[in-house]
Amino acid sequence: MEENNILNPELIPGNVAAEDELHHVNNPVAGIKPIVKKYLSKPISAEQKNNKFYFSDGDAKVEITVVTDEIIRVRLAPHGVFLDEFSYAVPKLEKKVSVFGLHEHEGEFVVYTNIVNCHVRKQDFFISFSDNQNHVTSSDAVPMHWEENIKFGGYYVYCTKDCHAEESFFGMGDKPTEFNLRGKRLKNWNTDAYSFAWNQDPLYRSIPFYISLNEGIAHGIFFDNTFRAEFDFGAEDPTKTSFWAEGGELQYYYIHGPHMMDVVKRYHLITGTHPMPPMWALGYHQCRWSYYPESKVRMVTKTFREKKIPCDGIYLDIDYMDGYRCFTWNRKYFPDPKKMIKELSEQGFKTVVIIDPGIRVDDNYSVFKEGKENKYFCRRCDDYFMEGHVWPGRCQFPDFTNPEVREWWGNLFDELVQLGVAGVWNDMNEPAVFGTGSFPDDVRHQYDGHRGSHRKAHNIYGMQMVRATYEGLRKIMKNKRPFTITRAGYAGVQRFSSVWTGDNVASWEHLQLGNIMCQRLSISGVSFCGTDIGGFSGEPDGELFTRWIQFGTFSPFMRAHSAGDTKEREPWSFGEPYTSINRKFIELRYRLMPYFYSAFWEHHRYGFPILRPVVLQEQAEFSNHFRQDEFTYGDKILICPVLAPGQKSRKVYLPKGKWYDFWTHELVEGGKEVVVATPLETMPVFVKAGSIIPEYPVMQYVGEKEIDEVKMNVYYSDIEVNSFIFEDYGETFAYEQDIYLEKKFVVRGKDSKLTIQQSMEGLYTPRYENYKINIIGLPFKPKKIIADNNEIKDFKIAADKTIQFKLRKNFMQLIIS
């Protein structure tokens, strides 16, 4: 009745006609309409306020915001009132566009930029997007719609788009399923999924971002909604793609390509990238639930050094604590943690400790006492504290959506840092609660002043916990880079932490899953990712563990981890030949450290994903939409893990161009599948022709040795190829003040001539003076080598036919003829 009163001026109270027409009935409920889905009807008005455009059907309102030339945001307010603009995923929405506007045509309104158009159809409020060639890339299948939520208030919100016959979908974070999501229906609700299975959903993270690829053109949809949400990629109806949530606003970003790489980079533009990690964080890490007491920790670390297997990180799981109370030490197991950590550090080991969100209810426990006195713990709707059982027993949980709580939590790390702890592992932060799974829906959260129940805060709880951890460590550690890792997260978690894929299983299936999940996380904004090498639960044999080490060598985060009820799982645990092969690959990771570190800078500074699936590089080839084994680390090294037992050879697809077998230097033409031998001691690794791959000497830990020269492996190419190397101090934030060095190399090859040019930018000066040049695949015998007009006569042709010589690090042009 109220809606009719508003729309009909004759029925406004005080009007004579209203008094004549208004009749009271004995049953006031009779006039209430049933709750049904409501759809946008015809838009009847349009207005512009700077870069925001508003369309209304008389009741509901749609806001279309031009963010950049390629990014447009759509928001729906069912009754014309938008929620406060706030997002944990997008910390600051900056307008970065100069040319935009609104055209009205007979059948539609068009919001335009130089690159994309957003169409609002007048007959039914359908919204669609097209590029500047008028090619429609995304279109509504039905108008946006909603349904009132009587129990909680607010609305269920829905968006359904056309799904085309050959359209493929990628992204969505850590879903344990095929890489191409076509035909899948998925849910976002952070869940502690111990020993998860193939196709189990949901898992630990909620990343509501997907990439569509159709007719060779890519676009992305980022549905920035933290409530429980679902996505249907043509599962229920192959002609429709849908996403919906149980609350919050229907708010999504359309992100234009046309290339998948463009979409990923633009997604990073709004949600951020990983900060540069300390270089040691890219080394090998060893973990177990749990290494204790102290003598056990020392035995493990001593064995690494005795067997000369490189390792940088040693982890302490929950047993280092006093009764599992966070920020405490079990003095029986670890009588002098400061002395232990100092001595580990002297041996090159960084100590990483686990922290969970559950704080034991104990008035004699200072952390609980402070939290209780300051009212930092979550409460339920009737003002009772949220309590649940986790490792310490009965616990209460900080409200990490409160900035005051985050600051308090961050300061709690001061004592751990003073003891020498170098990194923090955030676990159980989905949040996980024994028995109930997680918090009840009615738990209240401060939500940075925007208030909400746990329905709204659940998916961002873990992200805000690790945000508090990262920001606290950054303040306490001053100019040293913190290292954090988290199990749970939401879009944008990459600004604060690395991740691992959770409690996996020691099986070949899970090795396959880990490969897919790391690629998926990488194109979903979370590049600093890895798996529990060897599987968390279950028992791998030596072959599986070694194949996992090989894959882990080319994962951005490399950590072996296992449950306490399994056999121990260090690189030497399975004897020979496995120990030697594991050592060889871990050493390879340390040799390639400058390349891996440079790929990380390309992610941080320029928004490139670190792991790049084949389809990201060759999206026009439809068969590539279904390839999920091969990927490149950065853009120069291609890896294809061995994913089945007893496999003596396997097919590997090489993208177009020429590639060198990393092990044999054989030159192979790409754009096809090749069969590669895969004895246990090797794995298919290829390097793109024209690449320059920097290499450090093998170290037992990052910084063990002063680097006196860097080996530069130059892979000959007959076309021009650019390579990129980044150098800085490796552990400080000086790079934020431009104290770094970006080196660009241009390789140009001809039948009897090879030219290499180097240019540099930045304020950092490496301490080494020379490069050791190693030319691979040169098709002619060199007669003369000229560097900046000076002839180099001291060169040799090695047994493997590589050309080797030394060169000053600051050369500008090298000519080999």
LINFEN-V235631 format. One record per residue. NEAR is the number of other C-alpha atoms within 10 Angstrom. D_CENTER is the distance of its C-alpha to the mean C-alpha in Angstrom with 1 decimal. Layout:
NEAR_D_CENTER / NEAR_D_CENTER
This chain:
9_49.3 / 9_47.5 / 8_45.6 / 10_49.0 / 13_50.6 / 11_48.1 / 12_48.5 / 11_52.3 / 12_54.1 / 15_57.2 / 20_55.7 / 17_54.7 / 12_56.5 / 9_59.6 / 12_60.3 / 12_63.7 / 13_62.2 / 16_59.5 / 13_62.2 / 9_64.2 / 11_61.2 / 12_59.3 / 7_60.5 / 7_59.3 / 9_58.9 / 6_59.4 / 7_56.0 / 8_53.3 / 8_50.6 / 8_52.2 / 9_50.7 / 8_47.0 / 8_45.1 / 6_42.9 / 10_39.2 / 9_37.8 / 13_34.9 / 15_35.7 / 17_34.7 / 22_34.8 / 19_38.2 / 18_39.6 / 24_38.3 / 12_41.5 / 13_40.3 / 16_37.9 / 12_37.5 / 15_35.4 / 8_34.4 / 10_32.9 / 18_29.6 / 17_29.7 / 18_31.8 / 19_33.2 / 22_34.8 / 23_36.8 / 19_38.7 / 15_41.0 / 15_38.9 / 19_35.2 / 22_33.4 / 27_30.5 / 21_28.8 / 23_27.3 / 21_25.7 / 30_25.3 / 23_22.3 / 23_22.5 / 20_24.4 / 24_21.6 / 27_20.0 / 23_22.2 / 21_21.7 / 20_23.9 / 19_25.1 / 26_27.8 / 20_30.4 / 25_32.7 / 13_35.6 / 17_34.9 / 12_33.3 / 14_29.7 / 12_27.8 / 7_27.1 / 7_24.2 / 14_21.4 / 16_17.7 / 20_15.2 / 21_12.4 / 17_14.6 / 12_16.5 / 11_19.0 / 13_19.8 / 12_21.8 / 13_24.2 / 12_23.9 / 15_26.5 / 13_30.3 / 13_31.7 / 18_31.4 / 17_33.9 / 18_35.4 / 10_37.9 / 13_40.0 / 10_41.4 / 7_43.8 / 11_41.2 / 19_38.0 / 22_36.4 / 19_33.9 / 24_31.4 / 23_30.8 / 23_29.1 / 15_29.8 / 17_27.1 / 28_26.7 / 27_29.0 / 26_28.6 / 23_31.6 / 24_33.1 / 19_35.9 / 20_39.0 / 12_40.4 / 16_37.6 / 25_34.7 / 21_32.4 / 22_29.5 / 20_28.4 / 23_26.8 / 18_28.2 / 21_27.8 / 12_30.6 / 9_32.3 / 10_32.6 / 12_30.5 / 16_29.2 / 21_25.5 / 24_24.9 / 18_27.7 / 20_28.5 / 18_30.4 / 18_31.8 / 21_31.8 / 23_29.2 / 21_30.6 / 26_30.6 / 18_32.5 / 18_33.8 / 14_32.6 / 9_35.9 / 6_34.7 / 13_32.0 / 10_32.7 / 16_30.5 / 21_29.6 / 20_27.7 / 27_26.2 / 22_25.9 / 21_25.0 / 19_26.1 / 22_25.8 / 20_27.6 / 23_26.1 / 16_27.7 / 10_29.1 / 11_26.8 / 21_23.7 / 23_20.5 / 23_17.2 / 24_13.6 / 25_10.1 / 26_10.1 / 29_7.1 / 27_9.0 / 29_12.5 / 22_14.9 / 18_16.9 / 19_17.7 / 23_15.2 / 22_17.4 / 24_17.5 / 20_21.0 / 16_23.3 / 16_20.8 / 17_21.0 / 20_18.1 / 20_17.9 / 26_15.4 / 24_16.8 / 28_15.1 / 23_17.3 / 24_18.3 / 18_18.8 / 14_20.7 / 16_21.2 / 17_19.6 / 15_21.0 / 13_20.2 / 13_19.9 / 13_19.7 / 20_18.0 / 20_16.6 / 24_14.5 / 32_12.6 / 31_10.0 / 30_10.9 / 30_8.8 / 24_12.0 / 23_11.2 / 24_12.9 / 24_14.4 / 26_18.1 / 26_20.1 / 20_23.8 / 13_26.8 / 15_24.7 / 19_23.0 / 25_19.4 / 26_18.4 / 28_15.5 / 21_16.1 / 19_14.1 / 25_16.2 / 22_15.7 / 28_17.6 / 27_16.9 / 24_19.7 / 20_19.9 / 22_19.1 / 18_19.7 / 23_19.1 / 21_21.7 / 27_21.2 / 24_24.9 / 17_25.6 / 13_28.4 / 13_29.7 / 15_28.7 / 15_29.6 / 18_27.3 / 24_23.6 / 21_23.2 / 22_20.9 / 23_22.5 / 23_22.2 / 23_24.7 / 23_24.9 / 20_23.8 / 25_24.0 / 25_23.5 / 19_21.2 / 22_19.1 / 22_18.1 / 23_19.3 / 27_17.4 / 30_19.7 / 25_19.2 / 17_21.5 / 18_19.1 / 25_15.7 / 21_14.5 / 20_16.1 / 25_14.3 / 27_10.8 / 21_12.3 / 22_14.0 / 28_11.2 / 27_9.8 / 17_13.5 / 18_13.7 / 20_10.5 / 24_10.1 / 27_8.4 / 23_8.2 / 21_11.9 / 23_13.7 / 24_13.9 / 20_17.4 / 21_18.2 / 22_19.3 / 23_15.9 / 24_15.4 / 24_18.6 / 26_19.4 / 23_19.2 / 25_21.6 / 21_21.5 / 22_23.6 / 18_24.7 / 19_26.7 / 23_28.2 / 18_31.4 / 17_33.9 / 18_33.8 / 12_35.9 / 13_33.3 / 18_30.6 / 16_33.1 / 11_34.1 / 15_30.6 / 19_29.9 / 14_33.5 / 13_33.1 / 19_30.0 / 15_32.3 / 9_35.3 / 13_33.7 / 13_32.0 / 22_28.5 / 26_26.0 / 25_23.9 / 23_22.4 / 26_21.1 / 22_23.1 / 25_21.9 / 24_24.2 / 19_23.6 / 24_25.5 / 19_28.9 / 27_29.0 / 21_29.7 / 17_33.1 / 15_33.1 / 22_29.3 / 26_29.7 / 23_26.7 / 20_27.6 / 16_30.7 / 20_31.9 / 19_34.0 / 14_36.9 / 11_38.4 / 17_35.5 / 20_34.5 / 13_37.8 / 14_36.6 / 19_32.8 / 16_33.3 / 13_35.5 / 19_33.3 / 19_30.1 / 17_32.2 / 13_33.7 / 20_30.4 / 17_29.2 / 10_32.4 / 16_31.4 / 21_28.0 / 24_26.0 / 23_23.5 / 21_23.7 / 24_20.7 / 21_21.8 / 22_20.5 / 24_20.9 / 23_21.1 / 25_21.8 / 28_25.2 / 28_28.1 / 25_31.4 / 20_34.2 / 14_36.7 / 11_38.8 / 8_39.3 / 14_35.6 / 12_34.9 / 20_31.3 / 24_32.5 / 16_35.6 / 13_33.8 / 19_31.4 / 16_34.3 / 9_36.6 / 12_34.0 / 14_33.0 / 21_29.3 / 23_28.8 / 24_27.9 / 21_31.0 / 18_31.9 / 15_33.6 / 9_37.1 / 10_36.1 / 10_35.9 / 18_33.2 / 19_30.3 / 20_31.1 / 22_29.7 / 17_30.0 / 20_27.3 / 17_28.0 / 18_30.4 / 16_32.4 / 14_32.9 / 22_30.1 / 25_29.3 / 23_25.9 / 25_25.0 / 27_24.0 / 30_20.8 / 27_21.1 / 21_24.2 / 16_23.7 / 15_26.8 / 21_25.4 / 23_22.2 / 16_24.5 / 20_26.7 / 25_23.9 / 22_22.6 / 17_26.2 / 17_26.7 / 21_24.8 / 18_27.6 / 13_29.7 / 19_27.0 / 16_26.2 / 12_30.0 / 16_30.2 / 20_27.9 / 20_24.6 / 25_21.8 / 25_18.7 / 26_17.9 / 22_16.2 / 23_15.8 / 23_16.8 / 22_18.6 / 29_16.9 / 30_16.4 / 25_19.2 / 25_21.2 / 19_25.0 / 11_27.4 / 9_29.6 / 10_28.2 / 14_24.6 / 19_23.4 / 20_25.1 / 15_27.7 / 15_27.1 / 16_29.7 / 23_28.1 / 23_28.1 / 27_25.5 / 17_26.2 / 23_23.0 / 15_23.7 / 11_27.1 / 13_26.1 / 14_27.1 / 18_25.8 / 20_26.2 / 22_23.7 / 22_23.3 / 22_21.6 / 24_19.9 / 29_18.8 / 30_15.3 / 30_14.6 / 26_16.7 / 31_14.2 / 31_12.1 / 26_15.5 / 29_16.6 / 33_14.0 / 25_14.6 / 25_18.3 / 30_17.8 / 25_16.0 / 18_18.5 / 22_21.4 / 26_20.6 / 17_20.3 / 15_23.7 / 19_25.3 / 17_24.2 / 12_25.3 / 12_24.4 / 18_22.4 / 22_18.6 / 27_17.4 / 24_15.1 / 24_13.4 / 24_11.6 / 30_11.2 / 27_11.8 / 32_11.5 / 30_9.5 / 28_9.5 / 31_8.1 / 26_8.1 / 29_7.4 / 27_5.6 / 22_9.3 / 25_10.6 / 28_9.0 / 26_7.6 / 25_7.5 / 24_9.8 / 24_10.8 / 25_13.8 / 21_17.5 / 26_18.0 / 24_21.5 / 23_23.4 / 20_24.0 / 20_23.7 / 13_22.1 / 24_19.2 / 28_18.9 / 22_18.6 / 27_16.1 / 27_13.9 / 24_14.1 / 25_13.2 / 27_10.3 / 29_8.5 / 32_9.4 / 28_8.4 / 26_4.8 / 24_5.1 / 30_7.1 / 26_5.5 / 31_4.0 / 31_0.6 / 28_4.2 / 28_6.1 / 23_6.7 / 27_10.2 / 30_13.0 / 28_16.3 / 32_18.4 / 33_21.6 / 28_20.5 / 26_20.8 / 21_23.9 / 16_26.7 / 20_28.2 / 22_27.2 / 12_29.9 / 20_29.9 / 17_28.9 / 23_25.8 / 27_24.7 / 26_25.4 / 27_23.6 / 29_20.5 / 25_21.0 / 28_21.3 / 25_18.0 / 27_16.4 / 25_18.0 / 26_15.7 / 25_12.4 / 25_10.6 / 23_11.3 / 27_14.8 / 26_16.6 / 23_19.5 / 25_20.0 / 27_22.7 / 19_24.6 / 13_27.9 / 12_30.0 / 14_29.1 / 13_30.7 / 17_29.3 / 23_26.7 / 21_26.8 / 24_26.9 / 20_30.7 / 14_31.1 / 17_32.3 / 10_34.8 / 11_35.6 / 14_34.6 / 20_31.1 / 18_31.2 / 17_32.0 / 20_29.5 / 24_26.7 / 20_28.0 / 16_28.1 / 23_24.4 / 25_23.3 / 24_25.7 / 19_24.2 / 26_20.8 / 26_22.8 / 18_24.8 / 18_21.8 / 22_20.2 / 20_21.1 / 25_19.5 / 25_16.2 / 23_16.4 / 20_17.4 / 23_14.4 / 28_12.2 / 23_14.7 / 18_14.4 / 24_10.7 / 21_11.7 / 13_15.0 / 14_14.8 / 22_11.4 / 26_11.3 / 30_8.5 / 29_9.6 / 29_10.2 / 23_12.3 / 27_14.1 / 23_17.8 / 24_17.8 / 22_15.7 / 18_18.6 / 18_21.5 / 21_20.9 / 16_24.7 / 12_25.5 / 17_25.4 / 10_25.4 / 18_22.0 / 23_20.5 / 14_21.1 / 17_20.2 / 21_17.5 / 20_18.7 / 22_18.5 / 27_15.8 / 23_16.0 / 21_14.4 / 20_14.7 / 18_17.5 / 18_20.4 / 20_20.0 / 28_19.8 / 22_19.4 / 24_20.7 / 25_20.6 / 27_23.8 / 21_23.1 / 16_26.6 / 11_29.4 / 12_32.3 / 12_30.9 / 12_33.0 / 15_31.6 / 18_29.0 / 15_28.4 / 20_25.7 / 19_25.0 / 23_25.0 / 20_24.1 / 13_27.1 / 14_28.5 / 20_29.7 / 26_28.0 / 25_29.3 / 16_29.1 / 17_27.6 / 12_30.2 / 9_33.3 / 17_32.8 / 12_34.1 / 19_33.3 / 17_32.1 / 15_32.0 / 16_28.8 / 14_28.5 / 13_29.5 / 13_29.0 / 14_30.6 / 11_31.7 / 16_30.6 / 14_32.3 / 17_30.0 / 13_32.2 / 19_30.5 / 15_30.4 / 16_28.3 / 22_25.4 / 23_25.0 / 20_23.6 / 25_24.6 / 23_24.6 / 28_25.0 / 26_28.6 / 28_29.0 / 26_26.1 / 29_26.7 / 22_24.7 / 22_25.4 / 21_26.2 / 20_27.0 / 17_29.7 / 18_28.6 / 16_28.2 / 22_28.1 / 22_25.5 / 23_24.0 / 13_27.0 / 11_29.6 / 12_31.6 / 10_32.4 / 14_31.3 / 13_34.5 / 20_33.3 / 19_30.2 / 20_30.7 / 19_29.8 / 20_29.7 / 23_30.8 / 24_30.6 / 27_33.4 / 24_32.9 / 17_35.5 / 13_33.3 / 16_31.7 / 18_28.1 / 15_26.1 / 17_24.2 / 21_22.3 / 21_22.3 / 21_21.1 / 20_23.0 / 21_23.4 / 16_24.4 / 19_21.2 / 17_21.2 / 19_22.3 / 20_21.2 / 16_24.0 / 18_21.7 / 9_21.5 / 9_25.2 / 13_25.0 / 17_26.1 / 20_24.3 / 19_25.4 / 17_23.9 / 17_26.0 / 16_26.4 / 20_28.5 / 18_30.3 / 24_31.8 / 19_34.8 / 21_36.8 / 16_40.2 / 11_42.7 / 13_44.3 / 18_42.1 / 22_38.6 / 19_37.5 / 22_34.6 / 17_33.9 / 18_31.9 / 14_31.0 / 15_29.4 / 13_28.0 / 16_27.5 / 14_29.5 / 16_28.5 / 13_31.1 / 14_30.2 / 10_33.0 / 13_33.6 / 14_36.1 / 17_35.9 / 21_33.8 / 18_34.9 / 20_34.7 / 21_34.4 / 20_35.2 / 22_34.3 / 19_36.0 / 22_38.5 / 15_41.0 / 13_44.0 / 13_45.7 / 16_45.2 / 9_48.4 / 13_47.2 / 20_44.1 / 15_44.1 / 18_41.7 / 12_42.5 / 10_46.1 / 9_46.6 / 13_47.2 / 15_45.5 / 11_48.0 / 9_46.5 / 14_44.2 / 13_44.2 / 14_43.4 / 10_41.9 / 7_42.7 / 10_39.5 / 15_40.7 / 18_38.1 / 20_39.5 / 19_39.0 / 17_40.0 / 17_39.0 / 16_38.3 / 13_37.8 / 15_34.3 / 14_35.2 / 15_36.8 / 14_36.5 / 16_37.9 / 20_38.6 / 18_41.0 / 21_41.8 / 15_44.8
